[in-house]
Amino acid sequence: MDLLQPHLGLFVWILLAFIVVFLLLKKYAWGPILKGLDERENTIAGSIALAEKVKLEMVQLKGENEALLAAAREERATMIKEAKATKDKMIADAKEEAKIQAAKILTEANAAIQHQKMAAITDIKNQVGKLVVEVSEKVLRRELANKNEQETFINQLAQEIKLN
């Protein structure tokens, strides 16, 4: 049981050994340990600061990306609107050009019809003129004594004449 009860001499030697070990640790070990802890604390603080800085940059980049995306969407909408306007203008121009061409074709067709009509009328006038000349010639060649016979003959010739 002596081992469980401390003696004064053992206590002094243990205290002396503790003080020596404490002083040796204080002089040689605590400095490097505290220095290592300070360096580690500074490294951790630097890493945290760097992480915060990166986080802020990421938030800023996210905002810039959203702004660029919104600008791209706006530009796309503008381009689509311009393309639709250009398409509508091209369609309107094509319709207008088609109307102009149709009017030109109608005008040319009407002019051709009028020209052919005038040619046909001229041809009919020429034929009527020839017929009148032929009828007159036949009337003059035949010597008729009275006017009733002349009228009967003219009516007979008129019935015989067929217009083309």
Secondary structure, 3 states (H helix, E strand, C coil): CCCCCCCHHHHHHHHHHHHHHHHHHHHHHHHHHHHHHHHHHHHHHHHHHHHHHHHHHHHHHHHHHHHHHHHHHHHHHHHHHHHHHHHHHHHHHHHHHHHHHHHHHHHHHHHHHHHHHHHHHHHHHHHHHHHHHHHHHHHHHCCCCCHHHHHHHHHHHHHHCCCC
